[in-house]
Amino acid sequence: MIMVCMFFAVSVVNNYALNFNIPLPLHMIFRAGSLMANMLLGVLILRKEYPLHKYFAVTMITVGISVSTVASAQQLVRFNYSRTSLCVFDVYASVGCHVHVHVLFAVLRIHCCFKR
């Protein structure tokens, strides 16, 4: 039930962000930032450890997507805290769904009769 509520919240916020006159390039930048957010929450919540080259790769991918999206933008976006906070919430809520699925799978795998 938690997963359904989280997914519903992410979907509603994602659709609301597009109706909130957030330009698509800005929306794409924050959605591309989910790779870095996923790694950050994996380290903080799941206690995962990554090699240094993975941190570098994720940083370079995020920077590359951000730069190319900003360069291809047709319009300049005036900075707005409410728009930005909406996009940041959307990214971290979707990553929170991923972390919840990961934890749920780990718990169910322990109690499952089909162990590897």
Protein Blocks (a to p, Z undefined) as FASTA:
>chain_A
ZZmmmmmmmmmmmmmmmmnopafklmmmmmmmmmmmmmmmmmmmnopacdfklmmmmmmm
mmmmmmmmmmmpmbdcdddfklmmmmmmmmmmmmmmmmmmmmmmmmmmmmpcbbZZ
